[in-house]
Amino acid sequence: MATDGTKIIDGDTAHDTYWGIMDLYDSGANLDMIIDEFPLKQREYFDEFDNEIYVTSCGLAYWEIGLMNSDRLNYIKDIIKKDACVKEWSNYSEKDGKSRKNILKRYLTKISKKNEKIRKRKKFRKISNFIFNENSVLTFKLSTGEYVVTVCVKIDQYSRSCNYWFVPTTFKSSDKPTLIEIKNSEILGRTIESGYNREQTKTTQSGIENIWNYVGGNPNFFFGFVVNAIEHKDLLNIKNKFEKIGELNLINGLKEIGSLGYEDTFERYDEMYSELDKQIKIFGFKKYPMKIVINE
């Protein structure tokens, strides 16, 4: 399940699907090409949960650009009736299960109506004035009064989207942190199965040997960070909540995604970092010494 949220466009599968369609649309692709590249009915899919995420995000994009019809709408309804996401999120918490159910109800009401204002194809300007830089170490204060720390490992900009990849550290204290303390703390990541032999994996991801040596044995996997991304426009609204305390020179080859979620309010960060131990346990995140992911 990774860290997908309960919203229709919330998590890596949903974002890749929805924005993949919009990228094609805005680049001038005809509608037949979009349907061919992102068919509503997939021949193969990982499981019922991911299929619902894909179908609902694809359906939203279809509706916005004028591709919705009765057959596609009925198919979406059939997928939603299986309650795959509601059941999965209910296992996590009753609150999230109800949230997903309510969101799907509003979603179906929206796409069941004819879209009277088809989305126009857009042109976008790349952002050059960033709020924070890659490798920025940021601290912020929780509602409990404690300080926590996140690292902006990467700024991912493509087409209309500019996302800051924030990765949690394990630091939590009543006192404001120093950069030295952060160097001695841990950062969250996940391993990703490699289909290559060890030499090919090592060639593909520079810096992976640091993770292998820490784990020990004779491992063969890729590495990615636990990313809670936020869009530039959303970060503008809450930037004053974060304070930069310095920068760490993270190894570029390790700046990959192990899991991905998207946040749009400070409350979402407050909630996640307040319950970080719970998140680690539920989603299987791993703690890694900061020193093995930076260039000293």
N, C-alpha and C positions, 0 to 999 in steps of 0.2 A: 504493500500500500504506500510505501515511502512516506512522504509528508504532505500528500495532497490534502487540501482543506475541503470544506463542505460546499464551497461555492462552485458554480458551473465552470468558471475559468480560475482554477486554483490548484496549481501543481504542474509538474513537468509535462505529463501526458496531455492535459487540457491546453496548456500554453503552446506546446509544439503543434498541436492540431489546429487550434483556432488561429494562431498567428501564422502558421504555415499556409493556411488557406488565404488569409489576408495579404500575406506577402505576394502570393501568386496573383491575387486579384488586383493589388495596387501596381504590380509590375506590368499589367496589361493582358494577363492570360485570359483566354476565353473561358466561359463557364463549363464547357465540356471537358476542357483540360483539368480544371479544378476538380470536377467530379471524378475524373479518371485517377488523379493523384491522391485524392482524399475521398474514397467511396464511403458512403454512410454505412454500408454493410461490408464489414471486413471478412475476408475468407478465413483468416486465422487471427485469433487474439489470445492474449495470455490467460485471462480469466474473466469472470463475469463483472468483477469490480472495475478492472481497467477498461473493459468493453463499454460499460455505462459511461465512464469518464470520457472515452473517445467519442461515443455516439452523441452525447449531449453537447459537448463542445463543438463537434462538427455540425450538429443541427443548429446551434445558435449562429454559427457563421453562415450556414446555408440560408437561414431566415433573413439575416441582415443583408445579404447580397442578392436576395430574390430567387433562391433555389428551392425554397420549401414548396412541397405539394402534398396532397392528401396521402399518397402512398408512403412518402418519407415520414410524414407526421405520425401515421399509424405505426410505422416501424419503431420510431422513437418511443412511442407510448408503450409498445410491447416490451421494449428493453427496460424501461423504467418500472413497469409492473413487477419485474423480478425482484425489486428491492435490494439489489446487490450492495449498493453503497450504503443504503440506510441500515442494513443488517451489520455491515462491516464497521460503520461508524458507531453504531449502538453498542458494539462490543467494546469500543474504546470509552465511550461515555454516552449516557442517555441524552445529554444536552446536544452532543454532536449529531446523534441519530435524528433527533427532532429537527435540528437545524437543516440537515440535508433534505428531510421530507418536506419541510416548508419551502425550501428553495426550489425543489423540483415541482411543487405545486404551482408556484409563481411562474416558473420557467415554462411549463406546459400552457398556462393561460396566455403567456406572451406569444409563443410561437404558433398557437392555434389560431391566432388572429392574422388577418392579412397585413403584411408590412406595407404601409402606405408611403413609407419614405425609405426607399432602397439606398443603402450606403453608397456614397460616391467614392470613386477611386481617389486615393490621396497621394500626395507627394510630401516627403518629410525631410527636415533639416537635422543633421547630426548635431548633438550637443558637444560643445567644446569647453564650456565653463562648468567643470564638475564640482559637486558639493564637497566630496572627499576624494582622496586619491587611492589608487590601488596600494595595498600594504599599510594603509592607515589603521592604527590601533585606536579603538574608540571605547570610551566608558560611558555608561549611563546608569541612572539611579532607578531602582525598582520602587514600586509603590510601598514595599516593606521598609524602604530606607537604605537598603544595601546597594553597593556598587557591583556591577557586573561588567564584563568586557566582551566586545565583538571585534573581529578583524575583517576589514574590507579586502578580501583576497583578490577581487577582480571587478572590473566594470565592463559589463557585456552590452555592447551597443550594436543593434542591427535594425534597419528600417526605421519604424516608428518607436522602437523600444530602447530604453537605456536603463539597465538594471544594475544595481550595486549588490554584489554577492557578499552578504554578511555571514560570518561563520562564528558560532559560539565558542568561547573558551570556558574552562571550568572555574575561573576566578570568581569569587564572591566574598565581599568583605564590607564591614561597616566603614572602612577607611578607603579613600580614593586611591586607586592603584598607581604604581610606578611602572615604567617600561621594563625594569629589571625583574619585577615580580611577574610580569606577563611572560617574559622569556622563560621563567621557571614554572609556568603553569602548563595546562594541557589544552589541546584544541580537538574539536570533534570531527571525525571522519568515518568513512566506511570502505570496506574492500569490495572490489568488483571482480567477479570471476573472469579469468583470461582464457581465451580460446587458442592462444599462441603458446609456443614453448618459452622457457624462461628468457632466452637470449632475445627473442622477438619482442617479448613484453618489455624487457629492459630497454630495448632500442626505441620502442613506441612511447614509453613514458619515462623521461629523464627524471632522476631523483627517486624512483621507486625502490632502489636498493636501500635507501635510508629506512623505509617502512619495513622492508623484508628483514633487514638486520635487527630491527627492534622486535619484530614478531618472533624471529628465530626459526630454526628448522630449515626446510627447503621449500619455502612458499613460492607460489606463482599466481599473482593477482595484480590487478590495477588498483589505484587508490583514488578516492574522491572526497572532498569536504562535505560536511553537512551545511547546506546553504539555505539561508532564509533571505531571499532576494527582496528588494524593494525598488520600485520604479522611481526615476528621477523626480517626477511630478509629485509623488507621494512623500518622498524624502524631504522635499522642499518644505512641506507642511510641518515636519517634526524635527528638522535638522538641529534645532536649538536644544533638543533633549540629549544630544550626543556631544561629547567632548573628546577631541583628539588629544592623545597623550604621547604620540610619537609614531614611528613607522618601524616595521620589521621587514626585512628583505626575504620574502617567501620564495621558495624554489618554484620557478614558473611551470616546470613540468608537472608539479603536483596540484596545480590550480584547475582541477577537474571536479565534476559534480558526482558526489556519492549519493546524495539525496537532495531534493529541491522542493522548497515551498516558497510561496510568495506572501508577503505581508504588506498591508497598506495603511496601518495605523500604529501608533506607539503602543496602544493597548495590547496589540497582538504580540509585540516584542516583550512587553512586560509579562504577559501571561506565559509565554514560552520559557523565558529565562528564569521566571519564578519557579517553574516546574521542570527544570532541566533534567533532574535525576529521573523523573517519571518519563520524560520524552526519551531519554537514553535507554531505559529499560524496555519500553513499549516498541520502539522502532529499531532497536539493536544497534544504536550508534556506539562507536568505540572512542576511547580517549587516547590521544597520542601526545607525547612530549613536544612542546613547541619547538624545542631545539632541533628536532629531526626534520622539521619542515621549513627551516629557514637557512639561508646562507650566512654562516658566521664569518 
